[in-house]
Amino acid sequence: MKPLQGKSVIITGGGGGIGRPTARMLAVAGARVIVSDVREDAARMTRDYVVENGGEAIAVPADITREEDVRELVAAAVAAFGGVDVLVNNGGGSLARDVDIVTMDVGVWDAIMALNARGPMLCCKYAIPEMLKRGRGAIVNISSGAALSGQLGIPAYSAAKAAVIALTRSIATLHGQQGIRCNAITPGLIMHERLAEIFPAEQVRVDAENILTPSPGTPEDIGATVVFLASEQARFINAQVLPVDGGLLAHTPTYAQTRAMVSKRLEVKERS
Ligand SMILES: NC(=O)c1ccc[n+]([C@@H]2O[C@H](COP(=O)([O-])OP(=O)(O)OC[C@H]3O[C@@H](n4cnc5c(N)ncnc54)[C@H](O)[C@@H]3O)[C@@H](O)[C@H]2O)c1
């Protein structure tokens, strides 16, 4: 039996760099996937990719910031697969103009809050009643490591992703005993084609020097965690925030700078 056999799973942002492989991994785990994205063509491409790989999926375009779209998205999931078992709130992102607070355009702030905080809330608002009808459900919210530590930039995005963590805990607390689990993942830097277009190579190198794994994170690392948290294998995990970041935020802040010094000390010790 596959871990998500026959489950009806909505994934937002399903046309994106993390969303597309995650949708495929959900289908490989047995899920019937509702691939949603504001970019209709991207949602369709992911649906085709899932189906070509032997999975079951439909594409439903939706702008998660719009309540009517989200209502229709959940209705489409119910019409296609009879209900909603799992919601993956993956749609999100920042804007180039999210740079600092002093120059913050409130329109930019509001847009980022709408996408990253209101969007997941709306998806929960409409998916939870469907989960309650079945007496069970799992929600996986994709937050960000940016919610957990100070950043040089992206203040609106960081604040919005922190809101996602609070939303996660609220939902788990409100609905846990009704059979609904709600957990969040905080990814570190996860490079993919779409991000490579806008992300400076120098920053990728700095990140690689500061993680505690020999190689960087991939969209599949997030997908595997989503599948696990959505499945019954995680039945006793609720209201948690799971970093999938190669240990980026777990070590001393001076790790990268002092590594060379420490290995020199070890060399001296070995010689003495
Ligand atoms: N890639 C990373 O390094 C990283 C790190 C931490 C967190 N995250 C989070 O992971 C999630 C996926 O990110 P990604 O790297 O795949 O980015 P991405 O831009 O490739 O994917 C995001 C998807 O969300 C969709 N989207 C944007 N606005 C939307 C809207 N209003 N309604 C519905 N869908 C909308 C986009 O069309 C896109 O397909 C995001 O929530 C992001 O904040 C990513």
The ligand as an SDF file (V2000), in Angstrom:
LIG
                    3D

 44 48  0  0  0  0  0  0  0  0999 V2000
   13.2150   27.8580   -3.4220 N   0  0  0  0  0  0  0  0  0  0  0  0
   13.6120   28.2480   -2.2090 C   0  0  0  0  0  0  0  0  0  0  0  0
   14.8150   28.4270   -1.9500 O   0  0  0  0  0  0  0  0  0  0  0  0
   12.6000   28.4490   -1.1060 C   0  0  0  0  0  0  0  0  0  0  0  0
   13.0790   28.6340    0.1940 C   0  0  0  0  0  0  0  0  0  0  0  0
   12.1680   28.8080    1.2290 C   0  0  0  0  0  0  0  0  0  0  0  0
   10.8070   28.7930    0.9720 C   0  0  0  0  0  0  0  0  0  0  0  0
   10.3610   28.6220   -0.3060 N   0  0  0  0  0  0  0  0  0  0  0  0
    8.9120   28.6040   -0.5220 C   0  0  0  0  0  0  0  0  0  0  0  0
    8.5920   27.4370   -1.2450 O   0  0  0  0  0  0  0  0  0  0  0  0
    7.4280   27.6780   -2.0290 C   0  0  0  0  0  0  0  0  0  0  0  0
    7.7070   27.2960   -3.4640 C   0  0  0  0  0  0  0  0  0  0  0  0
    8.7290   28.1280   -3.9370 O   0  0  0  0  0  0  0  0  0  0  0  0
    9.5400   27.8790   -5.2920 P   0  0  0  0  0  0  0  0  0  0  0  0
   10.9570   28.0410   -4.9950 O   0  0  0  0  0  0  0  0  0  0  0  0
    9.0610   26.6480   -5.9640 O   0  0  0  0  0  0  0  0  0  0  0  0
    9.0880   29.1780   -6.1210 O   0  0  0  0  0  0  0  0  0  0  0  0
    8.3670   29.2730   -7.5370 P   0  0  0  0  0  0  0  0  0  0  0  0
    8.2410   30.7310   -7.8270 O   0  0  0  0  0  0  0  0  0  0  0  0
    9.0550   28.4250   -8.5340 O   0  0  0  0  0  0  0  0  0  0  0  0
    6.9340   28.6590   -7.2340 O   0  0  0  0  0  0  0  0  0  0  0  0
    5.9200   29.3800   -6.6200 C   0  0  0  0  0  0  0  0  0  0  0  0
    4.6460   29.1490   -7.4110 C   0  0  0  0  0  0  0  0  0  0  0  0
    3.5860   29.9120   -6.7900 O   0  0  0  0  0  0  0  0  0  0  0  0
    2.8020   30.4230   -7.8470 C   0  0  0  0  0  0  0  0  0  0  0  0
    2.0570   31.5990   -7.4160 N   0  0  0  0  0  0  0  0  0  0  0  0
    2.5050   32.8710   -7.3210 C   0  0  0  0  0  0  0  0  0  0  0  0
    1.5110   33.6870   -6.9680 N   0  0  0  0  0  0  0  0  0  0  0  0
    0.4040   32.9170   -6.8330 C   0  0  0  0  0  0  0  0  0  0  0  0
   -0.9520   33.1850   -6.5160 C   0  0  0  0  0  0  0  0  0  0  0  0
   -1.3620   34.4300   -6.2310 N   0  0  0  0  0  0  0  0  0  0  0  0
   -1.8320   32.1650   -6.4930 N   0  0  0  0  0  0  0  0  0  0  0  0
   -1.4170   30.8930   -6.7700 C   0  0  0  0  0  0  0  0  0  0  0  0
   -0.1550   30.5740   -7.0760 N   0  0  0  0  0  0  0  0  0  0  0  0
    0.7490   31.5790   -7.1220 C   0  0  0  0  0  0  0  0  0  0  0  0
    3.7850   30.7720   -8.9470 C   0  0  0  0  0  0  0  0  0  0  0  0
    3.1240   30.8660  -10.2170 O   0  0  0  0  0  0  0  0  0  0  0  0
    4.7710   29.6180   -8.8650 C   0  0  0  0  0  0  0  0  0  0  0  0
    4.4310   28.5650   -9.7430 O   0  0  0  0  0  0  0  0  0  0  0  0
    7.0850   29.1500   -1.8490 C   0  0  0  0  0  0  0  0  0  0  0  0
    6.0930   29.2840   -0.8510 O   0  0  0  0  0  0  0  0  0  0  0  0
    8.3920   29.7430   -1.3720 C   0  0  0  0  0  0  0  0  0  0  0  0
    8.1920   30.9290   -0.6300 O   0  0  0  0  0  0  0  0  0  0  0  0
   11.2340   28.4440   -1.3530 C   0  0  0  0  0  0  0  0  0  0  0  0
  1  2  1  0
  2  3  2  0
  2  4  1  0
  4  5  1  0
  4 44  2  0
  5  6  2  0
  6  7  1  0
  7  8  2  0
  8  9  1  0
  8 44  1  0
  9 10  1  0
  9 42  1  0
 10 11  1  0
 11 12  1  0
 11 40  1  0
 12 13  1  0
 13 14  1  0
 14 15  2  0
 14 16  1  0
 14 17  1  0
 17 18  1  0
 18 19  2  0
 18 20  1  0
 18 21  1  0
 21 22  1  0
 22 23  1  0
 23 24  1  0
 23 38  1  0
 24 25  1  0
 25 26  1  0
 25 36  1  0
 26 27  1  0
 26 35  1  0
 27 28  2  0
 28 29  1  0
 29 30  1  0
 29 35  2  0
 30 31  1  0
 30 32  2  0
 32 33  1  0
 33 34  2  0
 34 35  1  0
 36 37  1  0
 36 38  1  0
 38 39  1  0
 40 41  1  0
 40 42  1  0
 42 43  1  0
M  CHG  2   8   1  16  -1
M  END
$$$$
